[in-house]
Amino acid sequence: MSISRQREIVGRAFRGPSGEWLVGFEMVTCMVDIFQIEARVILKGLKLGWIKGFVQVEVESDNAVLIDTIISGFAANSNTIEVRLIHEWCNRNWQVKLRHVLRESYKVVDCLTKTARGGMNQLVVLVDLPSH
């Protein structure tokens, strides 16, 4: 695992069943390692999806270890609080599909992180698809 104590710019996009833009977010954060950063992003995304009233979400991540940890059921016993919380949020009354994707397929996320406008740990919700 790579260690990074610098600020990290993260973002995610939610799409509907037909691939249409629903909502996105970006955030600047400072975390201990990439595993915890990705877990924090997924957790923020799940919370945002719940608040927006989505009943079915698909979570994509380029962190295969994290996705496998959640899918395999080991998340409930994780030492990382964000991973345990992801497990709890996935077990709410909605459908959550988790899948691993290659980093190269994150074009929208790359666009979101390049336009990050928020301060440290400030979640910026994007109602409209960025035009970059």
C-alpha positions as CSV (number, residue, x, y, z in Angstrom):
1,M,0.0,0.0,0.0
2,S,1.3,3.4,-0.9
3,I,1.6,6.0,1.9
4,S,0.5,9.6,1.3
5,R,0.0,12.3,3.8
6,Q,-0.6,15.0,1.2
7,R,-3.9,16.3,0.0
8,E,-5.8,14.1,-2.4
9,I,-8.4,15.2,-4.8
10,V,-11.2,12.7,-5.3
11,G,-14.5,12.5,-7.1
12,R,-17.3,10.2,-8.3
13,A,-20.2,10.3,-10.6
14,F,-23.6,8.6,-10.3
15,R,-25.4,7.5,-13.5
16,G,-28.9,6.2,-14.1
17,P,-29.8,2.8,-15.5
18,S,-29.4,4.1,-19.1
19,G,-26.0,5.7,-18.3
20,E,-27.4,9.2,-18.0
21,W,-25.8,11.7,-15.5
22,L,-27.6,11.9,-12.1
23,V,-25.1,13.6,-9.8
24,G,-21.4,13.8,-9.1
25,F,-19.2,15.1,-6.3
26,E,-15.6,16.1,-5.7
27,M,-13.6,16.5,-2.5
28,V,-10.1,17.4,-1.3
29,T,-9.0,15.2,1.5
30,C,-5.9,14.2,3.4
31,M,-5.7,10.6,4.4
32,V,-3.1,8.0,5.5
33,D,-3.2,5.6,2.6
34,I,-4.8,5.0,-0.8
35,F,-7.0,2.2,0.6
36,Q,-8.5,4.6,3.2
37,I,-8.9,7.4,0.6
38,E,-10.9,5.1,-1.7
39,A,-13.0,3.8,1.2
40,R,-13.8,7.4,2.3
41,V,-14.8,8.3,-1.3
42,I,-17.1,5.2,-1.6
43,L,-18.7,6.0,1.8
44,K,-19.3,9.7,0.8
45,G,-20.8,8.5,-2.5
46,L,-23.1,6.0,-0.8
47,K,-24.3,8.7,1.7
48,L,-24.9,11.1,-1.2
49,G,-26.9,8.5,-3.1
50,W,-29.0,7.8,-0.1
51,I,-29.7,11.4,0.6
52,K,-30.7,11.9,-3.1
53,G,-33.2,9.0,-2.7
54,F,-31.6,6.6,-5.1
55,V,-32.9,3.0,-4.6
56,Q,-30.3,1.4,-6.8
57,V,-26.7,2.4,-7.2
58,E,-23.6,1.0,-8.8
59,V,-20.3,1.7,-7.2
60,E,-17.1,1.5,-9.3
61,S,-13.6,1.6,-8.0
62,D,-10.2,0.9,-9.3
63,N,-9.1,-0.5,-6.0
64,A,-9.6,-4.3,-6.4
65,V,-8.6,-5.1,-2.9
66,L,-11.3,-2.8,-1.4
67,I,-14.0,-4.1,-3.7
68,D,-13.1,-7.7,-2.9
69,T,-13.1,-6.9,0.8
70,I,-16.6,-5.5,0.7
71,I,-18.0,-8.1,-1.6
72,S,-16.5,-11.1,0.3
73,G,-18.1,-10.0,3.5
74,F,-14.8,-9.1,5.3
75,A,-15.8,-5.4,5.5
76,A,-17.8,-6.0,8.7
77,N,-14.6,-7.0,10.5
78,S,-12.2,-4.5,8.9
79,N,-9.8,-2.4,11.0
80,T,-10.7,0.5,8.8
81,I,-13.8,2.3,10.1
82,E,-14.8,3.6,6.6
83,V,-14.9,0.0,5.3
84,R,-17.1,-1.1,8.2
85,L,-19.4,1.8,7.5
86,I,-19.6,0.9,3.8
87,H,-20.8,-2.5,4.9
88,E,-23.5,-1.0,7.0
89,W,-24.6,1.4,4.2
90,C,-24.7,-1.4,1.6
91,N,-27.0,-3.4,3.9
92,R,-29.7,-0.6,4.0
93,N,-33.0,-0.9,2.1
94,W,-31.6,-0.4,-1.4
95,Q,-29.6,-2.2,-4.0
96,V,-25.9,-1.6,-4.2
97,K,-23.7,-3.2,-6.8
98,L,-20.0,-3.0,-6.4
99,R,-17.6,-3.6,-9.2
100,H,-13.9,-3.2,-10.0
101,V,-13.0,-1.0,-13.0
102,L,-9.6,-0.1,-14.5
103,R,-8.3,3.3,-13.8
104,E,-8.2,4.1,-17.5
105,S,-12.0,4.0,-17.7
106,Y,-12.4,6.8,-15.1
107,K,-12.7,9.7,-17.6
108,V,-15.6,11.4,-15.9
109,V,-13.9,11.1,-12.5
110,D,-10.6,12.5,-13.9
111,C,-12.6,15.5,-15.2
112,L,-14.2,16.0,-11.7
113,T,-10.9,15.9,-9.9
114,K,-9.3,18.4,-12.3
115,T,-12.0,21.0,-11.5
116,A,-11.9,20.5,-7.7
117,R,-13.1,23.7,-6.1
118,G,-13.7,22.8,-2.4
119,G,-11.6,23.2,0.6
120,M,-10.1,20.4,2.7
121,N,-12.8,17.7,3.5
122,Q,-15.5,19.9,1.9
123,L,-17.9,17.8,-0.3
124,V,-18.9,19.7,-3.5
125,V,-22.0,18.2,-5.1
126,L,-22.3,18.6,-8.9
127,V,-25.9,18.6,-10.1
128,D,-24.9,19.2,-13.7
129,L,-22.3,17.3,-15.7
130,P,-19.2,19.4,-16.0
131,S,-18.5,20.7,-19.5
132,H,-14.8,19.9,-19.6
